[in-house]
C-alpha cells in the first residue's frame, strides 16, 4: 500500500492506494504548510483530523505547499514519521506534485492555481526552472488569494458597481473592520481571501468580476509563463480549483497571450497515483 498526500494552504487530500492503482481509502484534513506551522502543530493536526485506519503504509509520498527546501521538508518529515511510521517516506513540494501528475514522464510546463499559484518547467524527470511564486502579497497572480484580495480591495474602495458591492455584503456578513482584522491580524489570511472565489464563480456573468478574474490570469502569464522559453512550444498544464472552475477564462487568457493550454485538472491525485503505481 502507498499513501499519497497532496497538501495546499487550505486543505490536505490523503489517498491510500494498492497495486491496482485504485484508491482504497480517501480523507481530507486541514492544510499543512511548514511556513505557518511547526512540527508539533502538524502532529496535533494529524491526531485530531486524520480519520483513516490502516496498518503502516509501505511508502508515504507527501507533497505540500512550502516544502521547497530541506529545513521546511524536515518540519513536515518529523511528524509524518512519528504519526505513520511508514517503511519509506518522501516529502516534496506541491509544485513537484503538479509536475509529476500533469506531465508524468514528459516535458511540459506545470502550473498550480488554487489558493496560491506557482509554475515550473519540468523536463520529464525533474524541475529545472522555476519562477518563484512569492506568495499572496508579492505574487500568486491569478490565485484564489489574489482574486479575493483584489475583490475585497475593490469593494472596500468602491471600485466595483454598486449592485455587485451590495450583493457581496448580502452574502457575507463582514464589516470593513472584520475583513481588515482577518487580513492583518488573524492566521492564514490567504485562506480567508480565497474563500470569496466561489462567490465570484457564482456571479461570473457580472462583467466587472469576469474582468477581475481575467486580469489576474493575464498577469500570471505575463509575470510567470512568459519567462519559460519552452512555453511557446509546449502545452501549459494546470492543476487547482481556480484553474478548474474558471478554465474557460483561463484558456481564453492563455490563447490571447500566445500559449497553448494542456491538461486542466482540479486535483493532482489521480495523476500522482498513476505516476507512483504504474512506473
N, C-alpha and C positions, 0 to 999 in steps of 0.2 A: 504493500500500500504506500502511496505517496500523498502527502498533504501539501497543498499549494495555497498560499495566502497572497492576495492582491490588496494592498493597503494604500488608500489615499488619505487626504487630510480629514475627510468626513467619515468614511467607513472602511472596514476591512472585510472582504469576502474570503471565506475559507471553503476549500473543496477537497474532500478525500476521494481519491480515485484508485481503481485497481488496474490490472494489466490489460483489461479490455478497453481502456481509455474512456470509460464511462464514469460519471460522478456517482459515488456511493452515498456520501453524505455532504450536505452543504449547510453552512450557517453564516451569520453576519455579526460582527462586533463593531464597536466604535473604531475610528481611525487610529492608527499607531504611527507616530512621527517623532523620531528622536530629537528633532529640532525643538519640539514643545514638551516632550515627556522624558523622564529618566527611566532607568531600568526598573526601579521599584514600582513606579506608577504603571508601567506596562504590564508587569507581573500581576498587580492587583486588578487591572482591567481584564486580563485573561481569566483570572479566578472568578470574577464576577459575571462575565458576559459569554465566555466560550461554552457552548452547550453540547457539542458532540462528545459522545462517549465511545472510546475505542482504545485498543492497546497501542503502544507507541508506534508511530509510523516508521517505515524503513527509511524514508527520506522526507525532509521538510524543506520546501523551497519558499522562502519569504521574499516578496517583492514589495518595497514600500517607499513612499514619499520621504525624502530626507535622508535616505540610505545611500548617500553618494560618496562617502569616504569611510576609511577604516574605523575612525572613532565613533561615527554615527552608527555604523553597522554593529559595532561591539555593544552599544547601548541596547540594541534590539536583540542581538545574539544571546546575551546572558539570560534574560527572562524566558526566551523561547526554549533554550536548552534546559533550563530549570523546570519549566512547566510541561513540556512534551517529551523531553529526553529521547529525541529521535536517534536512529543509528547514524544518519548523516544530516547535516544542517547547512543550508546555504542562504545567505542574506544578500540580496541585490536591490538595486534601485527600481523604482516604478517605471523608469524610462527603459531599463533593460527588459522589464516585463512587456512593455508595449512593443519593443523591437522584436523580441522573440515570438510574441503572439501574432503580430501583424505580418512580419517578414519571414518567419520560420528560418530557413537557412538561405534566404535570398537577399540580395542587395535591395535597399529601399530607404525611404525617409519615413521615420516613425514618429508620430505625434501623440501627445496626451492633451485632451481638452475636457477637463472635468471641473472640480473646484479650482484647481490650478491648471496651468498649461506648460508644456515642455516639448522639446523636439530633439531629434538626433539623426545623423547619417549612420546606418547600420550596413556593414559590408558583407553580411551573411553569417558572420561569426562573432563580431564584436562591434561596439560603438567606437568609431574612430574620430568623429567630430560632433561636438555638442555646443549649441548656442545656449548660454546659461539662461535659466528661467527668470531669476532674480526676485521671485516671489510676488505677492499681490500688490505691494506698494510700488516697486520699481519695474515690474514686468507682468508676467502671467496674462499677456494680451489675449483677449477672446475667451478667457476662462469664466467660470461661474462667479468667482470672486470679483473679477474685473467688470463683468456685466452688472453685478449687483452694486459694486462701488460707484460706477458711473450713473446707474439708475437712481440710487439714493441721493447722490450729489446733485443730479439734475432736478430731482423732485424738490429737495430742500432749498434749492436756489431758484425754483420756479422757471426751469428751462424746458419743461415739457408742457404740453397742452393741459389746461385746467381740468378737463374731464378725465384725463389719464391720472393726474395727481389725486383727484377726488376718488377715483376707483381704487387707487393704491391704498389710501387711508381707510377706505371702507373694508378692504380685505385684511389689512394689517393694523392692528390696534397699537401702533408705535408712535409715540411723540418724538419730536426732534431730539429732545434731551435723552430719551431712552435709546434712540438709534446711536447717538454720539457716545453714550456710555458703553454700549455693546462694542462699538468700533475701537474706542480708545482705552477702555479700562478692563473689559472682560476678556477671558482667554478665547482663542480661536476666532478672531474677527473675520478671517477669510471664510470660515464655515457660515458665520452669521450672514455675511454679504451674499454668499452663493445661494442661500435659502430662498432668495427672491426670484431666482431664474425660472422655476416652474410657473410662477405668475406671469412672467414675461412671455413664456411659451404659450400660455393660455390666451394672451392678448396680442399675439404677434401680428395680427391683421392690422393693428394700430400702426400707421406709417412711422411715427416717431420712435416706437420701440423696435421696429424692424431695422430702422436706420441705426439705432444704437448698437444692436447686435452685429450688424454687418460692419460697422466701423471698427469694432473690436477684432473681427476676423481679418479685415484688411490690414490692421496693424500687426496682427500675428504673422501674416505672410510677408509683410514688408520688413519687419524687425527681426524675424527669425528665419523663415524658409528661404528667403532670397539670399541668405548667406551660404547656403549649400549649393555649390555649383552643379552638383549632380541632380538637383531637384528639377531642372528643366527637362531632363531625360528619364526621370524615374517617377513612379507613382508616389504620391504623398498620402500615406495611410494615417488614419485617426482612430483613437480609442477614447471613450469617455462619454459621460451623459450629455454634455453640452454639444459635442460634435454630433452625437446620435440624434438628439431631439431637434437640433437646428441644422440638420445636414443639408437641407435644401439651400439655405442661405450660405452655408459653408462652401458647398460645391460651386455656387454662383460666384462667391468671392474668389475661390481658387482659380476658376476659369478667367475671370477678369484680371487676375494678377499673373496669368501666364503659367499656371500649374495644373497638373492632372491629378484629380482625386482618385485614390485607390480604394482600399477597404475602409469602411466606417463602421466600427462596432461599438456597442455600448460598454462592453466589458472585455478584458483580455483573457478571461478564464478559459474559455473553450480553446482558444489558440495555445494557451500555456499547457493545458492538458495534452493536446496533440503534440506539442513540442517535446515534452518530457516523457511521454509514454510511447511514442511511435518512432523515436530516433535514439 
